[in-house]
Amino acid sequence: MTGFFSRIKGDKTIWASAGLLAIFSFLPVYSASSNLAYLYGDGNTFPYLVNHFIYLFLGFVIMFFVHKVPYHYFVGLSILVLPILILLLAFTVSQGMVIDGANASRWVTIPFLNKTFQTSTLASVVLLTYVARYMAKMKDRTFTFKQSVLPLWVPVALVLGLILPANFSTTAILFAMVLLVVFIGGYPLKYIGAILGAGIIFLSIFMLTAKAFPGLFPNRVDTWISRVENFSNDDVTEGDYQIEYAKIAIASGGVAGQGIGKSVQRNFLPQSSSDFIYAIIVEEMGLIGGIGVMLAYLMLFFRIIIVATKANTIFGKLLVIGVGLPIVFQALVNMAVAVELFPVTGQNLPLISSGGSSIWMTCLALGMVLSVSAKREEELQQEKVESPADEDNPLEILSEAI
């Protein structure tokens, strides 16, 4: 066991935070999955717990192997994988999977495994890596909007345009993260404003076209509009039953909660083991459990910022911000939806909600962050070997501890 832990490199707090969130997740997933077991099985929740364990185990295997890859390799991989990803997204959205008249083409079936995979989760990691690569490449050059359209914004537009018809919330989050990365990378504000305006215009045209020609292709525009209307409407309607059950669960939790496994609303709340699992956590573990989960993600956010700050290359900094911050942002969005600060979005709680795609891609992103951190550790150790006289410098020891 000691030999195994010696192979783990990178920021130990990130490893610990991810591990604690994963271990903690078994409690709410096991409790919340009783609803699924009742609806689709014989009432036995154990298979759902086994599936969740397998997803997490494979996720941490991905994280371990990815954090061993020197992060500069991700530059070439992003260029190679992006065209394949665009084709995969096109195949996904063309499947025409429809649920209640709305486009739900978010998944592809993995051959021979009879399992589905949500391609937009992989798209987020690959696209943000690609954007970080481009911004790092242009760090010593003068930006012109015309020169950046084809290598930067055309791939971004293709990926976002293929995700949008089935998943607006993921598109919006990914677009926001792209703008954040290019802003930190030094892209001129006037060009960012132009891209933001173009994005708003494109979204407006898409929504108007979808409303004018509802039979042209299945879409979720009506769902988006109804969710925003339900969010802004103080009156309880049939369309916002999900958030009402979530609010009941949270209100029932109080300070200490009803007790682990004693949730009542898990039997009524749709997606209680994924999209609304935070409401089940608060119902069973109270305000203490809810704040504890939030603090775990904030700790993860703090360490991601530290790793980005200490990275010695522009690509390393932008990569950590690009693939790391969406994890925390998605968690905050999920929690905000549960307490009705945001409209319903369908975003999972990273490393806690059930679902293989989200877990695997979260672990992939954390593995990339840890790869950057591991490289920094290697450089520090090399500096110690070359200058042993500074080994006992208290300021250096404090800096490494942080």
C-alpha positions in Angstrom: 0.0 0.0 0.0 2.9 2.4 0.8 4.4 1.7 -2.6 1.0 2.5 -4.3 0.7 5.9 -2.5 4.3 6.7 -3.4 3.2 6.5 -7.1 0.6 9.2 -6.5 1.9 12.6 -7.5 0.4 16.0 -7.7 -1.6 18.1 -5.2 -2.5 15.8 -2.3 -5.4 18.0 -1.2 -7.1 17.5 -4.6 -6.6 13.8 -4.3 -8.1 13.8 -0.8 -11.0 16.1 -1.7 -11.9 13.9 -4.7 -11.6 10.7 -2.6 -13.7 12.1 0.2 -16.4 13.2 -2.2 -16.4 9.8 -3.9 -16.6 7.9 -0.6 -19.3 10.2 0.7 -21.4 9.7 -2.5 -22.3 6.2 -1.6 -24.6 7.3 1.1 -26.9 9.6 -0.9 -26.7 7.5 -4.0 -27.7 4.3 -2.1 -30.5 6.2 -0.4 -31.8 8.1 -3.5 -31.7 5.1 -5.8 -34.5 3.4 -4.0 -36.9 5.4 -6.3 -35.3 3.9 -9.4 -35.3 0.5 -7.9 -39.0 0.7 -7.2 -39.8 2.1 -10.7 -37.6 -0.1 -12.8 -36.6 -3.1 -10.7 -37.7 -5.3 -7.9 -36.9 -2.7 -5.2 -33.3 -3.9 -4.6 -31.0 -0.9 -4.5 -27.8 -2.9 -4.2 -27.2 -3.2 -8.0 -27.3 0.6 -8.3 -24.7 0.9 -5.5 -22.5 -1.7 -7.4 -22.8 0.3 -10.6 -21.8 3.5 -8.8 -18.8 1.8 -7.3 -17.7 0.5 -10.7 -18.1 4.0 -12.2 -16.0 5.6 -9.5 -13.4 2.8 -9.6 -12.9 3.3 -13.3 -13.0 7.0 -12.9 -10.1 7.0 -10.4 -8.2 4.6 -12.6 -8.6 7.2 -15.4 -7.4 9.9 -13.0 -4.4 7.9 -11.9 -3.2 7.1 -15.5 -3.9 10.6 -16.8 -2.0 12.3 -14.0 1.0 10.2 -15.0 1.0 11.7 -18.5 3.2 14.9 -18.9 0.6 17.6 -19.5 2.3 19.0 -22.6 1.2 15.9 -24.4 -2.4 17.2 -24.1 -1.5 19.9 -26.7 -1.2 17.3 -29.5 -4.0 15.1 -28.2 -6.5 18.0 -28.2 -5.7 18.7 -31.9 -6.1 15.0 -32.8 -9.2 14.3 -30.8 -11.2 17.5 -31.6 -12.1 16.5 -35.2 -13.1 13.0 -34.0 -15.2 14.6 -31.2 -17.0 16.8 -33.7 -18.0 13.8 -35.8 -19.1 12.0 -32.6 -21.3 15.0 -31.6 -22.8 15.1 -35.0 -23.6 11.4 -34.8 -25.1 11.9 -31.4 -27.4 14.7 -32.3 -28.5 13.0 -35.5 -29.8 9.9 -33.7 -33.1 11.6 -33.2 -33.7 10.2 -29.7 -36.9 11.9 -28.5 -38.5 12.0 -25.1 -41.9 13.7 -24.7 -41.5 15.4 -28.1 -38.1 17.0 -27.1 -34.7 16.2 -28.5 -32.8 14.1 -25.9 -30.0 13.1 -28.2 -27.2 13.4 -25.6 -25.9 9.8 -25.5 -24.4 7.2 -27.7 -24.4 3.5 -26.9 -21.0 1.9 -26.2 -20.7 -1.2 -28.4 -20.7 -4.6 -26.6 -21.4 -3.0 -23.2 -25.0 -1.9 -23.7 -24.1 1.3 -21.8 -24.6 4.9 -22.9 -22.1 7.7 -22.9 -22.9 11.4 -22.8 -20.6 12.9 -25.5 -21.0 16.5 -24.4 -19.1 15.7 -21.2 -16.0 14.7 -23.2 -16.5 17.7 -25.5 -16.1 20.1 -22.5 -12.7 18.7 -21.6 -11.4 18.4 -25.1 -12.6 21.8 -26.3 -11.3 23.7 -23.3 -7.9 21.9 -23.7 -7.8 23.0 -27.3 -8.7 26.6 -26.4 -5.9 26.6 -23.8 -3.5 25.3 -26.4 -4.4 28.1 -28.8 -4.1 30.9 -26.2 -0.8 29.6 -25.0 0.5 29.4 -28.6 -0.5 33.1 -29.1 0.9 34.4 -25.9 3.7 36.4 -27.6 1.8 37.4 -30.7 -0.6 40.2 -31.5 -4.2 39.0 -31.6 -6.4 39.9 -34.6 -10.0 38.8 -34.8 -9.7 37.8 -38.4 -6.8 35.5 -37.7 -8.4 33.8 -34.7 -11.8 33.0 -36.4 -10.7 29.9 -38.2 -8.3 28.2 -35.7 -10.2 29.2 -32.6 -13.8 30.2 -33.0 -14.9 27.9 -35.8 -14.1 24.7 -33.7 -15.8 26.4 -30.7 -18.9 27.2 -32.8 -19.1 23.7 -34.2 -18.9 22.0 -30.8 -21.3 24.3 -29.1 -23.7 24.2 -32.1 -23.9 20.4 -32.0 -24.5 20.3 -28.2 -27.1 23.1 -28.2 -30.1 21.3 -29.6 -30.2 18.8 -26.9 -28.5 20.5 -24.0 -28.7 24.2 -23.5 -27.2 24.3 -20.0 -24.1 22.5 -20.9 -23.7 24.7 -24.0 -24.0 27.9 -21.8 -21.6 26.7 -19.2 -19.0 25.6 -21.8 -19.4 28.9 -23.7 -18.8 30.8 -20.4 -15.7 28.7 -19.6 -14.3 29.3 -23.1 -14.7 33.1 -22.7 -13.1 32.9 -19.3 -10.0 31.0 -20.7 -9.6 33.4 -23.6 -10.0 36.4 -21.2 -7.3 35.1 -18.9 -5.1 34.2 -21.9 -5.1 37.9 -23.0 -7.7 37.9 -25.7 -8.8 41.5 -26.3 -12.0 42.5 -24.5 -13.5 44.1 -27.6 -13.2 40.8 -29.5 -14.7 38.9 -26.5 -17.6 41.3 -26.6 -18.1 40.6 -30.3 -18.1 36.8 -29.7 -20.6 37.2 -26.9 -22.9 39.3 -29.0 -22.6 36.8 -31.9 -23.5 34.0 -29.5 -26.6 35.8 -28.3 -27.7 36.5 -31.9 -27.1 32.8 -32.9 -29.1 31.6 -29.9 -32.0 34.0 -30.7 -32.1 32.9 -34.3 -32.0 29.2 -33.3 -34.9 29.7 -30.8 -37.0 31.8 -33.3 -36.4 29.2 -36.0 -37.4 26.3 -33.7 -40.5 28.1 -32.6 -41.5 29.1 -36.2 -40.9 25.6 -37.6 -41.5 23.1 -34.7 -41.6 20.2 -37.1 -38.2 21.0 -38.6 -36.3 19.0 -36.0 -37.0 17.9 -32.4 -35.8 20.5 -29.9 -36.0 21.5 -26.3 -36.7 25.2 -26.7 -40.2 24.9 -25.2 -38.6 23.1 -22.2 -36.0 25.9 -21.8 -38.7 28.6 -21.9 -41.0 26.8 -19.5 -38.2 26.3 -17.0 -37.3 30.0 -17.1 -41.0 31.0 -16.8 -41.5 28.6 -13.9 -38.4 30.0 -12.2 -39.7 33.6 -12.5 -43.3 32.7 -11.6 -44.1 32.8 -7.9 -47.2 30.6 -8.3 -46.7 26.8 -8.1 -47.5 25.2 -11.5 -47.4 21.6 -12.7 -44.2 22.3 -14.6 -42.1 23.1 -11.6 -43.0 20.2 -9.4 -39.3 19.1 -9.3 -38.1 22.2 -7.6 -41.1 22.1 -5.2 -40.2 18.6 -4.1 -36.6 19.7 -3.7 -37.6 22.6 -1.6 -39.7 20.4 0.6 -36.7 18.0 1.0 -34.4 20.8 2.0 -36.9 22.4 4.4 -37.5 19.0 6.0 -33.8 18.6 6.7 -33.4 21.3 9.2 -30.0 21.6 10.9 -29.1 18.0 11.5 -31.3 16.2 9.0 -33.8 13.4 9.1 -31.0 10.8 9.3 -29.1 8.8 6.6 -31.5 6.7 4.6 -34.6 8.3 6.0 -35.4 10.6 3.1 -39.1 10.8 2.1 -38.9 13.0 -0.9 -36.6 10.6 -2.7 -39.8 8.6 -3.5 -41.3 11.7 -5.3 -38.4 13.7 -6.6 -37.4 12.8 -10.2 -33.7 12.4 -10.7 -33.1 12.1 -7.0 -29.9 10.2 -7.5 -28.4 12.6 -10.1 -29.7 16.1 -10.8 -31.4 16.7 -7.4 -29.2 14.6 -5.2 -28.1 17.7 -3.2 -31.7 18.1 -2.0 -31.6 14.5 -0.7 -28.3 15.2 1.1 -29.7 18.2 2.9 -32.9 16.3 3.8 -31.0 13.4 5.3 -28.0 15.3 6.7 -29.4 18.7 7.2 -27.7 22.1 6.9 -24.5 20.5 8.3 -24.2 18.0 5.5 -25.2 20.6 2.9 -22.5 23.1 4.0 -20.0 20.3 4.3 -20.4 19.3 0.7 -20.2 22.9 -0.4 -17.0 23.4 1.6 -15.5 20.3 -0.1 -16.0 21.9 -3.5 -14.7 25.2 -2.4 -11.6 23.5 -1.1 -11.2 21.9 -4.5 -11.6 25.3 -6.1 -8.9 26.8 -3.9 -6.4 24.1 -4.7 -7.2 24.3 -8.4 -6.4 28.0 -8.3 -3.2 27.3 -6.4 -2.1 24.7 -9.0 -2.8 27.2 -11.8 -0.9 29.9 -10.0 2.2 27.8 -9.5 2.3 26.3 -13.1 5.4 27.5 -14.9 3.8 27.6 -18.4 0.9 29.6 -19.9 -0.6 26.4 -21.2 -0.4 24.7 -17.8 -2.2 27.7 -16.2 -4.9 27.9 -18.8 -5.3 24.1 -18.9 -5.9 23.9 -15.1 -8.4 26.8 -15.2 -10.1 25.5 -18.3 -10.7 21.9 -17.2 -10.7 22.4 -13.4 -13.0 25.3 -12.8 -16.0 23.8 -14.7 -16.1 21.0 -12.1 -16.7 23.5 -9.2 -18.9 25.7 -11.3 -21.1 22.7 -12.2 -21.3 21.8 -8.6 -22.4 25.3 -7.6 -25.0 25.3 -10.4 -26.4 22.0 -9.2 -26.7 23.2 -5.6 -28.2 26.6 -6.8 -30.9 24.7 -8.7 -31.8 22.7 -5.6 -32.4 25.8 -3.6 -34.1 27.6 -6.5 -31.4 30.2 -7.2 -31.2 29.0 -10.8 -33.8 27.4 -13.1 -33.6 23.7 -13.5 -30.6 22.8 -15.7 -30.0 19.1 -15.5 -26.4 19.4 -14.3 -25.1 16.6 -12.1 -23.2 17.1 -8.8 -19.6 16.0 -9.8 -18.3 12.9 -8.1 -21.5 12.5 -6.1 -24.3 12.0 -8.5 -24.8 8.7 -10.2 -23.9 8.3 -13.9 -20.7 7.1 -15.5 -20.1 9.8 -18.1 -20.0 12.7 -15.6 -17.8 10.7 -13.1 -15.3 9.6 -15.8 -15.0 13.1 -17.4 -14.6 14.7 -14.0 -11.9 12.3 -13.1 -10.2 12.9 -16.5 -10.2 16.6 -15.9 -8.8 16.2 -12.3 -6.2 13.9 -13.7 -5.1 16.7 -16.1 -5.0 19.2 -13.2 -2.9 16.8 -11.2 -0.5 16.2 -14.1 0.3 20.0 -14.1 0.7 19.8 -10.3 2.9 16.7 -10.5 5.2 18.5 -13.1 5.6 21.4 -10.6 6.5 19.0 -7.8 9.1 17.4 -10.1 10.6 20.8 -10.9 10.8 21.7 -7.2 12.6 18.4 -6.4 15.0 19.0 -9.2 15.7 22.5 -7.8 16.4 21.0 -4.4 18.9 18.6 -5.8 20.7 21.4 -7.7 20.7 23.8 -4.7 20.6 21.9 -1.4 21.7 24.9 0.5 18.2 26.4 0.2 16.5 23.2 1.4 15.9 24.5 4.9 14.7 28.0 3.9 11.5 28.5 6.0 9.9 30.7 3.3 10.5 28.0 0.7 9.0 25.3 3.0 5.9 27.5 3.6 5.5 28.2 -0.1 5.6 24.4 -0.9 3.2 23.6 1.8 0.6 26.1 0.4 
